[in-house]
């Protein structure tokens, strides 16, 4: 089985996923283990599959991306509840193919985030798309489909761009999608920490960043198990 699919299958097989947040002194909160979950997307349309095949046509090392998207047109991982709205969020969302162009455009040319990309020469040396997003500092994962920079091939490599992450835009996150999924599966909390991802908590003390301390496959019976806090009224 394709290793990218196998890694996500392992996550999907967890009986009752949970995310642990540590004690938060400023927010006056104890250690908490909240229920989480993951969700497959729908199927690609014929046009989406044609677009993806066109992108990877000259890069056989991107077969893992096609295999994953043939299985599911996007995947949502690590459910999070926002304290400011009723809608669910996900720590990491692999976007449907139809959403890649719009998600990429904001970082290119006259897009809202284009000024942040100034001086990032690597992103002018190949074709790339934003394929995944995270609700922390507008973080996005970029997949390269072609190009060469500094004597290295870019196709297959994944980078992270955003407003205020820990990694530089030209600092490689993973050499391939399969390697990325393997790292996430091995220790999700460490992966998010490496990128500088933080969620949020809102209490009577104020609104604070709340870093993921641990991911667990079965939150049932955890000594710090708790329901997600209710949404605060406006």
C-alpha positions in Angstrom: 0.0 0.0 0.0 1.1 3.6 -0.7 2.9 4.8 2.4 1.0 8.2 2.5 -2.4 6.3 2.5 -1.1 3.7 5.0 -0.1 6.5 7.4 -3.5 8.2 7.3 -5.2 4.8 7.5 -3.4 4.3 10.8 -4.7 7.6 12.1 -8.2 6.8 10.9 -8.1 3.4 12.7 -7.6 5.0 16.1 -10.7 4.3 18.2 -11.2 7.6 20.0 -8.5 10.2 19.1 -7.7 12.9 21.5 -5.6 16.0 21.8 -4.0 16.9 25.1 -3.3 20.5 26.1 -1.0 21.2 29.1 -1.7 23.2 32.2 -2.2 26.8 31.3 -1.2 29.1 34.2 -2.2 32.4 32.5 -5.6 31.1 31.5 -6.0 29.3 34.9 -6.7 25.9 33.2 -5.6 22.4 34.2 -4.2 19.9 31.8 -7.0 18.8 29.4 -7.5 15.9 27.0 -10.2 16.8 24.4 -11.8 14.3 22.0 -10.7 14.8 18.4 -11.3 12.9 15.1 -10.3 12.7 11.5 -12.3 12.7 8.3 -11.9 11.6 4.7 -13.0 14.0 1.9 -15.2 13.1 -1.1 -14.1 11.8 -4.4 -12.3 13.8 -7.0 -14.2 14.9 -10.1 -13.0 14.0 -13.5 -11.7 17.6 -14.0 -9.9 17.5 -10.7 -8.2 14.2 -11.5 -7.1 15.6 -14.9 -5.7 18.7 -13.3 -3.7 16.6 -10.7 -2.4 14.2 -13.4 -1.2 17.2 -15.4 0.7 18.6 -12.5 2.5 15.4 -11.7 3.0 14.2 -15.3 6.7 14.8 -15.3 7.4 13.8 -11.7 6.9 10.1 -10.9 8.0 10.8 -7.3 4.6 12.4 -6.8 2.7 9.2 -7.3 2.0 9.2 -3.5 0.0 12.4 -4.0 -2.1 10.9 -6.7 -2.7 7.7 -4.7 -3.9 9.7 -1.7 -6.2 11.9 -3.8 -7.6 8.9 -5.7 -8.6 7.6 -2.3 -10.0 10.9 -1.0 -10.1 14.4 -2.4 -8.6 16.0 0.7 -8.4 14.8 4.3 -9.1 16.6 7.5 -7.0 15.7 10.5 -7.1 16.4 14.3 -10.5 18.1 15.0 -10.4 21.3 17.0 -13.2 23.3 18.4 -12.9 27.1 18.0 -13.9 29.1 21.2 -15.3 31.9 19.0 -17.6 30.0 16.6 -19.7 26.9 16.3 -17.9 25.5 13.2 -15.4 22.8 13.7 -11.8 23.3 12.7 -9.0 20.9 11.9 -5.3 21.2 12.8 -4.4 20.1 9.3 -6.6 20.0 6.2 -5.5 18.6 2.9 -7.5 20.7 0.5 -9.6 19.4 -2.4 -7.8 19.7 -5.7 -10.4 22.3 -6.8 -9.3 24.6 -3.9 -5.5 24.5 -4.7 -5.5 27.3 -7.2 -7.4 29.8 -5.1 -5.3 28.9 -2.0 -2.1 29.4 -4.0 -3.2 32.7 -5.7 -3.2 34.6 -2.4 0.5 34.0 -2.1 1.3 35.0 -5.7 1.3 38.1 -7.9 -1.2 40.5 -6.5 -2.6 38.2 -3.8 -3.1 39.5 -0.2 -0.1 37.5 1.1 2.2 38.1 -1.9 4.3 40.8 -0.2 5.3 38.3 2.4 6.9 36.2 -0.3 9.3 38.9 -1.5 12.8 37.6 -1.5 11.8 34.0 -1.4 13.7 33.0 -4.6 13.0 29.3 -4.3 9.3 29.9 -5.1 10.2 31.3 -8.5 12.1 28.2 -9.6 9.3 25.7 -10.1 5.6 25.0 -10.2 3.9 24.7 -6.8 0.5 24.7 -5.2 -0.8 25.2 -1.7 -2.3 21.7 -0.9 -3.0 22.0 2.8 -3.9 24.6 5.5 -3.7 25.0 9.2 -5.8 27.5 11.3 -2.7 29.0 13.0 -1.1 32.1 11.6 -2.5 31.3 8.1 -0.1 28.4 7.7 -0.2 26.5 4.5 1.8 23.6 3.1 3.2 23.9 -0.4 3.8 21.0 -2.7 6.3 21.4 -5.5 5.7 19.7 -8.8 8.8 20.8 -10.8 11.9 23.0 -10.6 15.4 23.1 -9.4 17.1 25.4 -6.8 20.6 25.3 -5.3 21.4 22.3 -7.4 18.5 20.2 -5.9 15.3 19.1 -7.6 12.2 20.6 -6.0 9.6 18.2 -7.3 8.0 16.3 -4.4 9.4 18.6 -1.7 7.0 20.3 0.8 7.4 23.7 2.4 5.5 25.8 4.9 4.4 29.4 4.4 2.4 31.5 6.8 2.4 34.7 8.8 4.4 33.7 11.8 5.6 30.1 11.9 8.9 28.9 13.2 10.3 27.7 9.9 11.6 29.8 7.1 9.7 29.7 3.8 12.7 28.1 2.1 13.3 25.5 4.9 12.1 22.1 3.7 9.4 20.5 5.8 9.5 17.1 4.1 11.1 15.6 1.0 7.8 14.0 0.0 4.2 13.6 1.0 4.9 10.1 2.3 7.7 11.4 4.5 5.4 14.2 5.8 2.6 11.8 6.7 5.0 9.4 8.4 6.3 12.3 10.6 2.8 13.4 11.5 1.7 9.8 12.3 4.8 9.2 14.4 4.3 12.2 16.7 1.6 14.8 15.7 2.4 17.1 18.6 6.1 17.2 17.8 5.2 18.0 14.1 3.0 20.9 15.0 5.5 22.2 17.5 8.2 22.1 14.8 6.1 24.3 12.6 5.1 26.7 15.4 1.4 25.8 15.3 -0.7 26.8 18.3 -4.4 26.7 19.0 -6.3 29.1 21.3 -8.2 29.1 24.5 -10.6 31.8 25.6 -11.5 32.2 29.3 -12.5 35.0 31.6 -8.8 35.7 31.9 -8.5 36.5 28.2 -7.6 34.7 24.9 -4.3 32.9 24.8 -2.3 30.6 22.6 -2.7 26.9 23.6 0.0 24.5 22.3 -0.8 20.8 21.7 1.1 18.8 24.2 0.2 15.3 23.0 -1.9 13.3 20.7 -3.5 10.0 21.9 -5.2 7.3 20.0 -7.9 6.7 22.6 -9.0 9.5 24.9 -11.5 7.4 26.7 -10.6 6.9 30.3 -7.8 9.5 30.1 -7.3 11.0 33.6 -7.6 14.6 32.1 -10.4 13.9 29.7 -12.7 16.8 29.3 -15.4 18.1 26.9 -14.4 20.9 24.6 -15.2 24.3 26.3 -18.4 25.9 25.2 -18.4 28.7 22.6 -18.2 32.0 24.4 -21.1 34.4 23.5 -20.1 37.6 21.5 
